[in-house]
């Protein structure tokens, strides 16, 4: 009798738990929103001190204040990639359509009841 080669499961191949994924997304969101707040504060300071090259720094701060919240929400709602076997079930090739026949096979046609006498 031939033994099958058993590949041990590596801990690095295991998926992260839902709580761990949620926690990492929350931390990433807080860090990105803190960067946005820093852009707002730096922009206000640059305007108040009338810094040189204000025409360059102020649009950069504005872009940071506009794009970072959008990216933070997109990344916070992002989950792990789908598994390959879950995707393959939805796109079966050569599968029969899942529709009922127009009339049951091997039976007489059904009665139609007219609501009008």
Backbone as a chain_set.jsonl record, in Angstrom:
{"seq": "XXXXXXXXXXXXXXXXXXXXXXXXXXXXXXXXXXXXXXXXXXXXXXXXXXXXXXXXXXXXXXXXXXXXXXXXXXXXXXXXXXXXXXXXXXXXXXXXXXXXXXXXXXXXXXXXXXXXX", "coords": {"N": [[0.834, -1.174, 0.0], [0.631, 2.153, -0.925], [1.691, 5.126, 0.519], [0.064, 8.239, 0.705], [1.362, 11.368, -0.176], [1.403, 13.757, 2.211], [0.852, 17.083, 2.522], [1.895, 19.354, 4.875], [-0.032, 21.828, 6.587], [0.811, 25.115, 6.473], [1.253, 27.714, 8.817], [1.499, 30.224, 7.807], [-0.005, 30.123, 5.546], [-2.577, 30.174, 6.383], [-5.731, 31.8, 6.597], [-6.338, 35.15, 7.74], [-8.086, 35.986, 10.746], [-11.505, 37.185, 11.017], [-11.828, 39.227, 12.9], [-9.217, 40.167, 13.165], [-8.726, 41.126, 10.587], [-10.65, 43.172, 10.455], [-9.72, 44.853, 12.494], [-7.213, 45.659, 11.454], [-8.064, 47.088, 9.21], [-9.455, 49.155, 10.485], [-7.381, 50.474, 11.845], [-5.83, 51.31, 9.666], [-7.659, 53.091, 8.482], [-7.903, 55.063, 10.494], [-5.285, 56.052, 10.553], [-5.067, 57.117, 7.957], [-7.062, 59.098, 8.019], [-5.977, 60.717, 9.964], [-3.763, 61.699, 8.625], [-5.115, 63.227, 6.771], [-6.237, 65.182, 8.465], [-3.857, 66.364, 9.287], [-3.037, 67.469, 6.86], [-4.978, 69.465, 6.6], [-4.41, 71.097, 8.815], [-1.747, 71.859, 8.261], [-2.177, 73.229, 5.84], [-3.736, 75.403, 6.777], [-1.885, 76.636, 8.46], [0.105, 77.354, 6.598], [-1.269, 79.244, 5.053], [-1.768, 81.205, 6.976], [0.791, 82.136, 7.694], [1.688, 83.074, 5.343], [3.394, 81.649, 3.492], [6.314, 81.009, 1.411], [6.029, 79.931, -1.99], [3.333, 79.283, -1.86], [1.354, 78.844, -3.716], [2.004, 76.339, -4.636], [2.078, 74.56, -2.408], [-0.442, 74.75, -1.175], [-2.436, 73.699, -3.043], [-1.51, 71.019, -3.007], [-2.017, 70.268, -0.364], [-4.79, 70.522, -0.432], [-5.513, 68.559, -2.3], [-4.721, 66.32, -0.858], [-6.558, 66.512, 1.251], [-8.916, 66.006, -0.08], [-8.692, 63.598, -1.604], [-7.722, 61.641, 0.212], [-9.786, 60.961, 2.189], [-11.635, 59.597, 0.549], [-10.08, 57.45, -0.417], [-9.535, 56.268, 2.058], [-12.049, 55.331, 2.91], [-12.62, 53.527, 0.847], [-10.555, 51.622, 1.18], [-11.07, 50.811, 3.788], [-13.445, 49.44, 3.539], [-12.71, 47.353, 2.02], [-12.242, 43.903, 1.523], [-10.716, 40.643, 2.096], [-9.245, 38.921, -0.767], [-11.364, 36.982, -2.935], [-11.847, 33.443, -2.742], [-10.522, 30.983, -5.0], [-12.086, 28.721, -5.642], [-14.626, 29.566, -4.975], [-15.204, 31.45, -6.889], [-15.19, 29.925, -9.206], [-17.503, 28.427, -9.14], [-19.562, 30.117, -9.875], [-19.307, 30.578, -12.571], [-19.867, 28.327, -14.363], [-19.109, 26.36, -17.08], [-20.861, 24.985, -19.803], [-22.97, 24.09, -18.331], [-26.301, 23.063, -17.731], [-29.223, 25.039, -18.37], [-31.036, 26.525, -15.679], [-33.923, 26.314, -15.772], [-37.44, 25.732, -15.571], [-39.325, 23.227, -17.34], [-41.763, 23.985, -19.919], [-44.07, 22.477, -19.755], [-44.955, 19.855, -17.575], [-43.26, 16.749, -17.932], [-44.595, 13.644, -19.029], [-47.121, 13.885, -17.964], [-50.568, 14.778, -18.026], [-51.924, 17.724, -19.615], [-52.34, 20.558, -17.466], [-55.271, 21.774, -15.651], [-57.045, 24.734, -16.451], [-58.324, 27.286, -14.593], [-60.981, 29.365, -14.864], [-61.772, 32.558, -13.744], [-64.132, 33.868, -14.293], [-67.596, 33.094, -14.535]], "CA": [[0.0, 0.0, 0.0], [1.44, 3.347, -1.086], [1.228, 6.246, 1.33], [-0.09, 9.501, -0.015], [2.191, 12.445, 0.36], [0.56, 14.744, 2.891], [1.507, 18.371, 2.673], [1.45, 20.002, 6.108], [-0.565, 23.173, 6.444], [1.683, 26.114, 7.072], [0.507, 28.764, 9.488], [1.521, 31.416, 6.965], [-1.031, 29.97, 4.52], [-3.901, 30.3, 6.991], [-6.361, 33.12, 6.434], [-6.449, 35.929, 8.971], [-9.435, 35.96, 11.305], [-12.324, 38.351, 10.679], [-11.528, 40.288, 13.866], [-7.905, 40.716, 12.837], [-8.889, 41.906, 9.357], [-11.383, 44.383, 10.801], [-8.831, 45.71, 13.277], [-6.204, 46.27, 10.58], [-8.737, 48.096, 8.39], [-9.745, 50.304, 11.341], [-6.125, 51.191, 12.085], [-5.471, 51.973, 8.404], [-8.593, 54.208, 8.311], [-7.547, 56.118, 11.446], [-4.021, 56.652, 10.107], [-5.313, 57.942, 6.764], [-7.819, 60.291, 8.392], [-5.039, 61.576, 10.686], [-2.986, 62.39, 7.581], [-6.011, 64.252, 6.224], [-6.286, 66.27, 9.441], [-2.559, 67.039, 9.225], [-3.055, 68.31, 5.65], [-5.821, 70.625, 6.898], [-3.683, 71.969, 9.742], [-0.6, 72.424, 7.533], [-2.71, 74.224, 4.903], [-4.123, 76.599, 7.531], [-0.655, 77.303, 8.92], [0.754, 77.965, 5.426], [-2.019, 80.441, 4.669], [-1.649, 82.249, 8.006], [2.137, 82.727, 7.714], [1.977, 83.534, 3.982], [4.613, 80.916, 3.167], [6.733, 81.06, 0.009], [5.497, 78.852, -2.836], [1.992, 78.937, -1.375], [0.608, 78.353, -4.872], [2.343, 74.927, -4.802], [1.773, 73.762, -1.219], [-1.872, 74.757, -0.865], [-3.147, 72.661, -3.821], [-1.117, 69.685, -2.538], [-2.79, 69.999, 0.853], [-6.199, 70.358, -0.821], [-5.644, 67.237, -2.928], [-4.663, 65.367, 0.245], [-7.809, 66.571, 2.017], [-10.032, 65.512, -0.895], [-8.493, 62.208, -2.019], [-7.46, 60.706, 1.306], [-11.012, 60.354, 2.756], [-12.199, 58.65, -0.421], [-9.248, 56.251, -0.364], [-9.683, 55.641, 3.371], [-13.31, 54.578, 2.925], [-12.49, 52.394, -0.074], [-9.69, 50.611, 1.779], [-11.699, 50.289, 5.003], [-14.507, 48.516, 3.137], [-12.123, 46.287, 1.213], [-12.036, 42.646, 2.234], [-9.706, 39.791, 1.48], [-9.65, 38.439, -2.084], [-12.223, 35.796, -2.962], [-11.159, 32.189, -2.997], [-10.665, 30.555, -6.396], [-13.182, 27.768, -5.832], [-15.896, 30.276, -4.881], [-15.434, 32.117, -8.166], [-15.397, 28.965, -10.285], [-18.875, 27.924, -9.096], [-20.5, 31.038, -10.499], [-19.109, 30.595, -14.019], [-19.749, 26.969, -14.88], [-19.272, 26.283, -18.523], [-21.517, 23.778, -20.256], [-24.013, 23.698, -17.398], [-27.656, 23.182, -18.274], [-29.939, 26.168, -17.791], [-31.814, 26.163, -14.509], [-35.305, 26.727, -16.003], [-38.423, 24.657, -15.568], [-39.934, 23.023, -18.655], [-43.046, 24.667, -20.052], [-45.115, 21.56, -19.311], [-44.317, 18.693, -16.967], [-43.176, 15.595, -18.817], [-45.262, 12.441, -18.584], [-48.394, 14.213, -17.331], [-51.578, 15.427, -18.874], [-51.901, 19.172, -19.403], [-53.078, 20.988, -16.278], [-56.546, 22.475, -15.85], [-57.043, 26.169, -16.295], [-59.552, 27.695, -13.926], [-61.401, 30.698, -15.278], [-62.471, 33.21, -12.627], [-65.453, 34.309, -14.778], [-68.477, 31.948, -14.794]], "C": [[0.886, 1.248, 0.0], [0.851, 4.482, -0.242], [1.114, 7.493, 0.472], [0.786, 10.552, 0.653], [1.266, 13.507, 0.94], [1.355, 16.026, 3.071], [1.012, 19.016, 3.965], [0.943, 21.409, 5.816], [0.345, 24.138, 7.174], [0.827, 27.198, 7.698], [0.49, 30.04, 8.647], [0.486, 31.34, 5.855], [-2.439, 30.153, 5.069], [-4.427, 31.714, 6.804], [-6.419, 33.828, 7.786], [-7.892, 35.901, 9.46], [-10.177, 37.245, 10.932], [-12.022, 39.517, 11.622], [-10.196, 40.96, 13.552], [-7.972, 41.571, 11.564], [-9.592, 43.228, 9.647], [-10.494, 45.361, 11.55], [-7.793, 46.392, 12.391], [-6.833, 47.317, 9.669], [-9.069, 49.339, 9.202], [-8.493, 51.136, 11.589], [-5.71, 51.958, 10.829], [-6.358, 53.202, 8.166], [-8.209, 55.365, 9.236], [-6.258, 56.813, 11.031], [-4.263, 57.573, 8.913], [-6.1, 59.202, 7.113], [-6.957, 61.238, 9.23], [-4.158, 62.348, 9.706], [-3.833, 63.494, 6.955], [-6.096, 65.451, 7.169], [-4.975, 67.053, 9.434], [-2.484, 67.941, 7.992], [-3.868, 69.58, 5.889], [-5.066, 71.608, 7.792], [-2.499, 72.627, 9.047], [-1.065, 73.483, 6.538], [-3.101, 75.509, 5.606], [-2.894, 77.363, 8.019], [0.036, 77.993, 7.756], [0.048, 79.245, 4.994], [-1.798, 81.551, 5.692], [-0.261, 82.892, 8.028], [2.551, 83.243, 6.34], [3.315, 82.96, 3.501], [5.004, 81.117, 1.704], [6.249, 79.802, -0.719], [4.132, 78.364, -2.35], [1.15, 78.364, -2.495], [0.889, 76.871, -5.141], [1.858, 74.083, -3.627], [0.276, 73.677, -0.931], [-2.667, 73.772, -1.72], [-2.763, 71.235, -3.398], [-1.87, 69.305, -1.265], [-4.253, 69.762, 0.513], [-6.429, 68.993, -1.463], [-5.611, 66.154, -1.852], [-5.954, 65.34, 1.04], [-8.989, 66.007, 1.239], [-9.87, 64.028, -1.21], [-8.342, 61.221, -0.863], [-8.746, 60.164, 1.936], [-11.636, 59.324, 1.825], [-11.408, 57.334, -0.388], [-9.397, 55.518, 0.965], [-10.955, 54.808, 3.44], [-13.215, 53.362, 2.015], [-11.648, 51.275, 0.541], [-10.291, 50.02, 3.051], [-12.789, 49.276, 4.665], [-13.978, 47.338, 2.333], [-11.904, 45.05, 2.067], [-10.949, 41.832, 1.58], [-10.167, 39.311, 0.115], [-10.474, 37.165, -1.984], [-11.388, 34.565, -3.265], [-11.451, 31.725, -4.417], [-11.857, 29.63, -6.585], [-14.535, 28.445, -5.704], [-16.223, 30.964, -6.198], [-15.759, 31.119, -9.268], [-16.817, 28.412, -10.285], [-19.841, 28.828, -9.847], [-20.407, 31.02, -12.02], [-18.886, 29.187, -14.542], [-19.979, 26.983, -16.378], [-19.93, 24.958, -18.878], [-22.609, 23.307, -19.315], [-25.378, 23.93, -18.049], [-28.346, 24.38, -17.634], [-30.858, 25.687, -16.666], [-33.263, 26.64, -14.661], [-36.214, 25.511, -15.978], [-38.969, 24.462, -16.981], [-41.305, 23.679, -18.701], [-44.194, 23.786, -19.593], [-44.435, 20.34, -18.696], [-44.335, 17.511, -17.917], [-43.897, 14.407, -18.208], [-46.59, 12.695, -17.894], [-49.333, 14.818, -18.361], [-51.508, 16.925, -18.618], [-52.776, 19.543, -18.206], [-54.362, 21.71, -16.623], [-56.336, 23.958, -15.664], [-58.373, 26.561, -15.678], [-59.816, 29.132, -14.303], [-62.152, 31.359, -14.154], [-63.87, 33.685, -13.022], [-66.325, 33.092, -15.004], [-68.98, 31.885, -16.208]], "O": [[1.785, 1.377, 0.831], [-0.349, 4.752, -0.297], [1.963, 7.763, -0.378], [0.92, 10.602, 1.876], [0.444, 14.083, 0.228], [2.41, 16.032, 3.706], [-0.194, 19.205, 4.126], [1.432, 22.088, 4.912], [0.609, 23.978, 8.366], [-0.217, 27.558, 7.155], [-0.432, 30.846, 8.762], [0.127, 32.364, 5.275], [-3.393, 30.274, 4.3], [-3.677, 32.689, 6.847], [-6.534, 33.192, 8.833], [-8.818, 35.803, 8.655], [-9.566, 38.254, 10.58], [-11.968, 40.667, 11.187], [-10.066, 42.179, 13.662], [-7.337, 42.622, 11.487], [-9.185, 44.278, 9.149], [-10.513, 46.56, 11.274], [-7.523, 47.581, 12.561], [-6.203, 48.335, 9.38], [-8.983, 50.454, 8.689], [-8.543, 52.365, 11.548], [-5.291, 53.112, 10.911], [-5.873, 54.235, 7.704], [-8.192, 56.519, 8.809], [-6.149, 58.033, 11.145], [-3.728, 58.681, 8.862], [-5.831, 60.268, 6.558], [-7.184, 62.448, 9.209], [-3.845, 63.516, 9.935], [-3.325, 64.572, 6.646], [-6.036, 66.599, 6.728], [-4.985, 68.277, 9.562], [-1.939, 69.042, 8.059], [-3.485, 70.655, 5.429], [-5.085, 72.814, 7.547], [-2.267, 73.823, 9.221], [-0.423, 74.524, 6.4], [-2.834, 76.597, 5.096], [-2.871, 78.594, 7.993], [0.511, 79.118, 7.911], [0.699, 80.218, 4.612], [-1.654, 82.715, 5.318], [-0.142, 84.075, 8.347], [3.644, 83.788, 6.186], [4.236, 83.697, 3.151], [4.147, 81.362, 0.856], [6.086, 78.744, -0.111], [3.824, 77.175, -2.426], [0.317, 77.489, -2.258], [0.092, 76.211, -5.807], [1.29, 73.009, -3.827], [-0.213, 72.637, -0.49], [-3.509, 73.058, -1.176], [-3.606, 70.338, -3.43], [-2.305, 68.164, -1.107], [-4.892, 68.892, 1.106], [-7.439, 68.344, -1.191], [-6.372, 65.188, -1.914], [-6.403, 64.274, 1.461], [-9.97, 65.571, 1.843], [-10.835, 63.272, -1.091], [-8.795, 60.08, -0.962], [-8.796, 58.964, 2.205], [-12.114, 58.285, 2.281], [-11.989, 56.25, -0.338], [-9.386, 54.288, 1.0], [-10.941, 53.698, 3.972], [-13.68, 52.28, 2.375], [-12.004, 50.102, 0.428], [-10.051, 48.853, 3.362], [-13.025, 48.346, 5.437], [-14.732, 46.423, 2.002], [-11.436, 45.143, 3.201], [-10.327, 42.278, 0.616], [-11.37, 39.29, -0.146], [-10.3, 36.37, -1.061], [-10.365, 34.633, -3.947], [-12.504, 32.037, -4.973], [-12.568, 29.738, -7.584], [-15.513, 27.954, -6.267], [-17.389, 31.052, -6.581], [-16.528, 31.436, -10.175], [-17.296, 27.967, -11.328], [-20.835, 28.353, -10.396], [-21.359, 31.417, -12.692], [-17.832, 28.888, -15.103], [-20.948, 27.565, -16.864], [-19.587, 23.921, -18.309], [-23.129, 22.206, -19.494], [-25.568, 24.875, -18.815], [-28.08, 24.701, -16.475], [-31.386, 24.576, -16.711], [-33.781, 27.307, -13.765], [-35.803, 24.402, -16.322], [-39.066, 25.425, -17.742], [-41.934, 23.904, -17.667], [-45.196, 24.296, -19.091], [-43.446, 19.845, -19.236], [-45.317, 17.296, -18.628], [-43.819, 14.185, -16.999], [-47.138, 11.776, -17.286], [-48.918, 15.299, -19.416], [-51.087, 17.359, -17.545], [-53.813, 18.926, -17.964], [-54.532, 22.199, -17.74], [-55.546, 24.387, -14.823], [-59.431, 26.202, -16.194], [-58.979, 30.009, -14.09], [-63.103, 30.771, -13.639], [-64.713, 33.884, -12.147], [-65.861, 32.125, -15.608], [-69.728, 30.972, -16.558]]}, "num_chains": 1, "name": "protein.A"}
